[in-house]
Amino acid sequence: MQVENEYGSYGDDHTYMREILSLYQEADLGCLLFTSDGPQYFTLNGGSLPELLSAVNFGSNPKDNFALLRQFKPNQPLFCCEFWNGWFDHWYEAHHLRDADDTATVLEEMLTMGASVNLYMFHGGTNFGFTNGANFSDVYQPTVTSYDYNCPLSESGDLTPKYFAIQKVIQKFWKTHPDEFGPCVEPSVSLKNSQSQTHSHRLEGTVSFTESARLFDESSLLGKPIFDAKPLTMEALGQDFGFVLYQTTLTGPFEKMRLSIDGLHDRALIYLNQTLVGIKERTGKRDDEILIGLDAGQSCTLSILVENMGRINYGPKLLDEKGILHGVRIGPMNHFGWTMHPIFCNHFQSVNWTQLGNNQPQSKTFADSFSQLGCKFGFGPILLRGFVEIDQPGDTFIRPKGFEKGMIAVNGFLLGRYYNSAGPQKTLYLPGPLLKKGTNEIILLELEQMEVPSLLLEKEPDLG
């Protein structure tokens, strides 16, 4: 069990490290305790303790990385705690792929050196709900919903070519070390057979939406209003994930000036008198110019919906507050007097749904009916609800085709976010255990706009 994870990337407080170690020792865990850090002297020195096994994390070049570990701790076994056989994805980036043979070659090199190896990841996963997280190098980089990681075992549990390439390497060592591993059993499953079996149980079809609601009209989703002179962070409002709606009244006269948000974490949809006038993003990919000016006697309502796109989970910017951190300016002037509503995106039981009629998802009239609801030009995001009948539950992948950005919930469980123009991910993994025989409810929250939308269930993922 790790006493800490890559702590040397953050600090060198060994008193803290020993406090963590003492908690584990008091619990009498009865297992090997170790630390794990990147392969640099400063990380190993800061994140390890002399009496514990030190492991290193890397994806390639084991010869040099293990040589550094041997110099740092010469009298211990070699251990790569995180062998990065793939990588995770951010919005606005290409889907990460790592060749199966390259992965297997590096693994074989480590095993030949007598090293112990932990595959990170062996089985990819899913950042369900709002748990996707983010990184920050030069810019803010929110992670996508999928954590497939291009793993030996895919997000949905498929055996991949990488799985079989790794299997061949392990077989080679298994046969040459029978006393350590026991008898070698030849695999009976092929990639082709495993995929055909798995995919035969997957679902496909189309979900027809029958009901809608405006997010900002639903009091059950809007938390109790909180007033303050300045905009407050999500944390100050008691909101952990999701969205906060900031509202205020602007009164003229003042010249036409630029609206600025100081400390936007992370994405803002900005409305004037219930009309969407622009979007700003912490990523820097979207920073619409919004000019506001009012004559004497005029006033308008300014509404800003801020989305937490994922907290930074590695590096020096770990303290990642969300919402509006510092304030909103009109030109050089800070504006004061705000009403704020935390939004709860998992409380759909009391939504007041309105019937959409018999429009089908593929039809132009269906899209027109949404346009009349004001998703693009009216006040706020739109909630859509539909139902799908299932004879036998199974895995599937949801494609929100024609939608722009939002999130999807199935039978009350929040799957995660989609963001079609940012990519790379285009489908959301829907595990079979979340479905039931009979009627299943699917709710979609679209934040921006739709163009002839449809919600498809497909057998194959599309991660870009």
C-alpha positions in Angstrom: 0.0 0.0 0.0 1.3 3.5 -0.9 2.0 5.8 2.0 1.7 8.7 -0.4 1.3 9.2 -4.2 3.9 11.3 -5.9 4.2 13.6 -2.9 7.7 14.6 -4.0 6.1 16.5 -6.9 4.5 18.8 -4.3 6.6 19.0 -1.2 9.3 17.6 1.1 7.7 17.6 4.5 8.8 14.3 6.0 7.1 15.0 9.3 3.9 14.9 7.3 5.0 11.7 5.6 5.7 10.1 9.0 2.3 11.1 10.3 0.7 9.3 7.3 2.9 6.3 7.9 2.0 6.2 11.6 -1.7 6.0 10.7 -1.1 2.9 8.5 1.1 1.3 11.2 -1.5 1.9 13.9 -4.1 0.2 11.6 -1.8 -2.9 11.4 -2.5 -3.3 7.7 -0.1 -6.3 7.4 1.1 -5.5 4.0 4.2 -3.9 2.3 4.2 -0.1 2.6 5.9 2.0 -0.1 6.1 5.4 -1.7 5.8 6.2 -5.4 7.2 9.2 -7.3 8.4 10.4 -10.6 12.0 9.4 -11.7 13.8 12.6 -10.6 16.1 13.0 -7.6 14.0 15.9 -6.2 10.8 13.9 -6.3 12.3 10.8 -4.8 14.0 12.8 -2.1 10.9 14.8 -1.2 8.4 12.0 -1.4 10.1 8.9 0.1 11.2 7.7 3.6 14.5 5.8 4.1 12.9 2.6 5.6 10.3 2.2 2.9 10.5 0.8 -0.6 10.6 3.6 -3.2 8.9 3.1 -6.6 9.1 5.2 -9.7 6.4 6.0 -12.3 7.1 6.3 -16.0 6.0 5.2 -19.5 9.3 4.5 -21.3 13.1 4.4 -21.0 13.2 1.9 -18.0 17.0 1.6 -18.3 17.7 5.2 -17.3 14.8 5.5 -14.9 15.8 2.4 -13.0 19.4 3.4 -13.0 18.4 6.6 -11.2 16.4 4.6 -8.7 19.3 2.4 -8.0 21.6 5.4 -7.4 19.0 6.8 -5.0 18.3 3.5 -3.2 20.9 0.9 -4.2 19.7 -1.9 -1.8 16.1 -2.4 -2.8 14.2 -4.2 -5.6 13.2 -2.3 -8.8 9.6 -1.3 -9.0 7.7 0.7 -11.6 4.4 1.5 -9.7 2.8 3.3 -12.7 3.8 2.0 -16.1 1.9 4.4 -18.3 0.7 2.2 -21.1 -1.7 4.9 -22.4 -2.9 8.3 -21.5 -6.0 10.3 -20.7 -7.7 12.9 -22.9 -8.6 16.6 -22.5 -11.3 18.5 -24.3 -9.8 20.2 -27.5 -7.1 17.5 -27.9 -6.8 14.4 -30.0 -7.6 11.0 -28.5 -4.4 9.5 -27.0 -3.2 6.2 -28.5 -0.1 4.1 -27.7 0.9 1.2 -30.0 0.4 -2.2 -28.5 3.8 -3.5 -29.6 5.6 -0.5 -28.2 3.9 -1.1 -24.8 4.8 -4.8 -24.8 8.4 -4.0 -25.8 8.9 -1.7 -22.8 7.2 -4.1 -20.5 9.5 -6.9 -21.6 12.5 -4.7 -21.1 11.5 -4.1 -17.4 10.7 -7.8 -16.7 14.1 -8.7 -18.2 15.7 -6.4 -15.7 14.0 -8.3 -12.9 11.7 -5.4 -12.1 8.2 -5.5 -10.7 5.6 -3.6 -12.7 2.1 -2.3 -12.1 0.1 -1.4 -15.2 -1.4 2.1 -15.1 -4.1 1.7 -16.3 -4.8 -2.0 -16.8 -8.5 -1.4 -17.1 -9.7 2.0 -18.3 -12.7 3.6 -16.5 -15.2 6.4 -16.7 -15.3 9.8 -15.0 -19.0 9.5 -14.2 -20.9 12.6 -13.2 -18.7 15.6 -12.5 -15.6 13.6 -11.5 -13.5 14.2 -14.6 -10.9 16.5 -13.1 -8.4 18.7 -14.9 -4.7 19.5 -15.4 -2.8 22.8 -15.8 0.4 23.2 -17.7 0.5 26.5 -19.5 -3.3 26.6 -19.7 -6.3 25.0 -17.9 -7.0 21.5 -19.4 -10.3 19.8 -18.3 -10.4 16.0 -18.7 -13.1 14.3 -20.7 -15.7 12.0 -19.3 -14.1 8.8 -20.6 -11.0 7.5 -18.8 -10.5 4.7 -21.4 -6.7 5.5 -21.3 -6.1 3.2 -24.4 -5.8 0.4 -21.9 -5.3 -3.4 -22.3 -8.9 -3.7 -21.0 -11.1 -0.9 -22.5 -13.5 1.4 -20.7 -16.3 -1.1 -21.4 -14.3 -4.1 -20.5 -13.2 -5.3 -24.0 -10.0 -7.2 -24.5 -7.8 -5.1 -26.8 -4.8 -5.8 -29.0 -2.7 -4.3 -26.2 -4.1 -6.9 -23.8 -2.9 -9.8 -26.1 0.5 -8.1 -26.7 1.1 -7.9 -23.0 -0.2 -11.4 -22.5 2.5 -12.8 -24.9 5.2 -11.0 -22.9 4.0 -12.4 -19.6 3.6 -15.9 -21.1 7.3 -15.8 -22.1 8.4 -15.1 -18.5 5.8 -17.5 -17.0 7.3 -20.4 -19.0 10.9 -19.6 -18.0 10.1 -19.2 -14.3 7.7 -22.1 -13.4 8.8 -22.2 -9.8 7.6 -18.6 -9.3 4.5 -18.6 -11.4 3.2 -22.1 -11.4 2.1 -24.0 -14.5 1.4 -21.9 -17.6 -2.1 -22.2 -19.0 -2.5 -21.4 -22.7 -5.2 -18.7 -23.3 -8.4 -19.9 -24.9 -9.8 -16.5 -25.8 -8.9 -14.6 -29.0 -9.5 -10.9 -29.6 -11.9 -11.7 -32.4 -14.0 -14.1 -30.3 -14.0 -11.9 -27.2 -15.3 -8.9 -29.1 -17.9 -10.8 -31.1 -19.3 -12.2 -27.8 -19.3 -8.9 -26.0 -20.7 -6.8 -28.9 -23.6 -9.3 -29.5 -25.1 -8.2 -26.1 -24.8 -4.5 -26.8 -27.8 -2.3 -27.4 -28.5 0.1 -30.3 -31.4 2.3 -31.1 -32.8 5.9 -30.9 -34.2 7.7 -27.9 -37.2 9.9 -28.5 -37.6 12.9 -26.3 -41.1 13.7 -25.3 -40.8 16.4 -22.6 -38.8 19.5 -21.9 -38.2 22.1 -19.2 -36.1 25.3 -18.9 -33.4 24.9 -16.3 -33.7 28.4 -14.9 -37.5 28.0 -14.4 -37.1 24.9 -12.2 -37.0 25.9 -8.5 -36.3 22.3 -7.5 -32.9 22.6 -9.3 -32.1 26.1 -8.2 -30.7 26.3 -4.7 -31.9 28.9 -2.2 -30.8 32.4 -3.4 -27.9 33.9 -1.6 -27.2 37.7 -1.8 -23.8 39.3 -1.5 -22.1 42.5 -2.6 -19.6 40.5 -4.7 -19.8 37.2 -6.6 -18.9 34.3 -4.3 -17.1 31.1 -5.2 -18.8 27.8 -5.4 -17.1 26.7 -2.2 -18.4 29.8 -0.3 -21.9 28.9 -1.6 -21.6 25.4 -0.3 -21.6 24.0 -3.9 -19.0 21.3 -4.7 -19.6 20.4 -8.4 -21.9 21.5 -11.3 -23.1 25.1 -11.8 -23.9 28.4 -10.2 -26.2 31.1 -11.6 -25.1 34.7 -10.8 -27.7 37.4 -11.4 -27.7 41.2 -11.0 -29.3 44.3 -12.3 -27.4 46.9 -14.3 -28.7 50.5 -14.3 -27.8 53.3 -16.7 -26.5 55.6 -17.8 -23.0 54.3 -18.7 -21.1 54.2 -21.9 -20.8 51.0 -23.9 -17.9 49.1 -22.3 -16.5 45.6 -22.3 -17.7 43.0 -19.7 -14.9 41.1 -18.0 -14.9 38.3 -15.5 -11.9 38.2 -13.2 -11.0 34.7 -12.0 -13.4 32.7 -14.1 -13.3 29.1 -13.0 -14.2 27.7 -15.5 -16.9 28.4 -18.1 -19.5 31.1 -18.3 -22.7 31.5 -20.4 -23.6 35.2 -20.3 -27.2 36.5 -20.7 -28.6 40.0 -21.0 -32.3 40.2 -20.4 -32.6 36.5 -21.0 -30.7 36.4 -24.2 -27.4 34.5 -24.6 -24.9 37.2 -25.7 -21.6 35.3 -25.2 -19.4 32.6 -23.7 -16.1 32.8 -21.9 -13.8 29.8 -21.0 -10.9 29.5 -18.7 -9.3 27.3 -21.4 -8.8 30.4 -23.6 -10.6 28.6 -26.4 -13.7 30.9 -26.1 -13.6 34.5 -25.0 -16.4 36.4 -26.7 -16.3 40.1 -26.6 -19.4 41.4 -24.8 -20.2 45.1 -24.8 -22.8 46.7 -22.5 -24.0 50.3 -22.5 -27.3 51.8 -21.1 -29.0 55.1 -21.4 -30.4 57.1 -18.5 -33.4 55.4 -17.0 -32.5 52.1 -18.7 -31.8 48.9 -16.8 -31.2 45.2 -17.7 -30.7 41.9 -16.0 -27.2 40.3 -16.3 -27.2 36.5 -15.7 -24.0 34.4 -15.7 -24.1 30.7 -15.6 -20.7 29.3 -14.5 -19.8 25.7 -14.9 -17.2 23.9 -12.9 -15.5 21.9 -15.7 -13.3 19.8 -13.3 -10.9 20.6 -10.5 -7.1 20.4 -11.1 -5.8 17.2 -9.7 -2.0 17.4 -10.2 0.6 20.1 -9.9 1.0 23.4 -8.0 -2.5 24.7 -8.8 -4.3 22.0 -6.7 -6.1 24.6 -4.7 -8.7 25.2 -7.5 -11.7 27.2 -6.3 -14.6 27.4 -8.7 -17.1 30.0 -9.9 -16.2 33.7 -10.1 -13.2 34.2 -7.8 -12.6 37.9 -7.9 -15.4 39.9 -9.6 -17.2 41.2 -12.7 -16.2 44.4 -14.3 -18.0 46.7 -16.8 -15.1 48.5 -18.4 -12.7 49.3 -15.4 -15.5 49.4 -12.9 -16.3 46.4 -10.5 -20.0 45.8 -10.3 -21.6 45.0 -6.9 -24.9 43.4 -5.8 -25.4 39.8 -6.8 -27.9 37.1 -6.2 -26.5 33.6 -6.6 -28.2 30.2 -7.1 -26.3 26.9 -6.7 -27.8 24.5 -9.2 -28.3 20.8 -8.3 -28.1 18.7 -11.5 -29.0 15.4 -9.9 -32.4 16.4 -8.4 -34.7 15.7 -11.3 -37.6 14.2 -9.4 -39.6 17.5 -9.1 -39.0 19.0 -12.5 -42.2 20.4 -14.1 -42.0 18.8 -17.5 -43.9 20.1 -20.6 -45.0 17.8 -23.4 -43.1 18.2 -26.7 -45.7 16.4 -28.7 -45.1 13.7 -31.3 -41.9 15.1 -32.9 -39.3 12.6 -33.7 -35.6 13.2 -33.0 -34.6 12.9 -36.6 -37.1 15.5 -37.9 -36.5 19.1 -38.7 -39.7 20.0 -36.9 -38.3 18.4 -33.7 -35.3 20.8 -33.9 -37.7 23.7 -34.7 -39.7 22.9 -31.5 -36.5 23.3 -29.5 -35.7 26.6 -31.2 -39.1 27.9 -30.1 -38.2 26.8 -26.6 -35.3 29.3 -26.7 -32.4 27.0 -26.3 -30.2 29.1 -28.5 -31.7 32.6 -28.0 -34.0 32.4 -25.0 -33.3 32.3 -21.3 -31.1 29.5 -20.4 -30.3 25.8 -21.0 -33.0 23.2 -21.9 -33.7 19.9 -20.1 -35.1 17.1 -22.3 -36.6 13.9 -21.1 -37.2 10.7 -23.1 -37.8 7.0 -22.4 -36.5 3.9 -24.0 -37.9 0.4 -23.7 -35.4 -2.4 -23.2 -36.0 -6.1 -23.3 -32.6 -7.2 -22.1 -30.3 -4.7 -20.5 -26.8 -4.5 -21.9 -23.9 -2.1 -22.4 -24.3 0.7 -25.0 -22.8 4.0 -26.0 -24.9 7.2 -26.1 -24.2 9.6 -29.0 -25.8 13.1 -28.5 -25.8 13.8 -32.2 -26.5 17.4 -33.2 -26.2 18.7 -29.6 -23.4 21.0 -28.5 -22.5 20.8 -24.8 -24.2 19.4 -21.8 -24.7 16.3 -19.7 -26.8 13.1 -19.7 -28.5 11.2 -16.8 -29.9 7.7 -17.1 -32.4 6.4 -14.5 -31.3 9.2 -12.2 -27.6 8.4 -12.5 -25.4 11.2 -14.0 -23.3 9.6 -16.7 -21.2 12.7 -17.4 -20.5 15.5 -19.9 -20.4 15.8 -23.6 -18.9 18.6 -25.6 -19.1 17.9 -29.3 -17.3 20.8 -30.9 -14.4 20.4 -28.5 -14.0 16.7 -28.9 -12.4 14.2 -29.0 -15.0 12.2 -27.2 -18.3 11.8 -29.1 -20.1 9.0 -27.2 -20.7 8.3 -23.5 -20.3 4.8 -22.1 -23.6 3.5 -20.6 -23.0 0.3 -18.6 -25.7 -2.3 -18.7 -26.3 -2.4 -14.9 -27.6 1.2 -15.0 -30.4 0.0 -17.3 -33.4 -2.2 -16.4 -35.8 -4.4 -18.2 -38.8 -2.2 -19.4 -38.9 1.6 -19.3 -35.7 3.6 -18.8 -35.6 7.4 -18.3 -33.0 9.4 -20.1 -32.5 13.2 -19.3 -30.3 15.5 -21.3 -29.3 19.0 -20.3 -28.2 21.0 -23.4 -26.5 24.2 -22.4 -26.2 26.0 -25.8 -27.9 24.9 -29.0 -29.0 22.0 -31.2 -29.0 21.4 -34.9 -31.4 18.6 -36.0 -30.5 16.6 -32.8 -30.9 12.9 -32.1 -29.9 10.7 -29.2 -28.5 7.4 -30.5 -27.6 4.2 -28.7 -24.6 2.5 -30.5 -22.6 -0.7 -30.1 -19.2 0.9 -30.5 -17.5 3.9 -28.7 -16.3 7.0 -30.5 -13.5 8.5 -28.5 -12.1 10.4 -31.4 
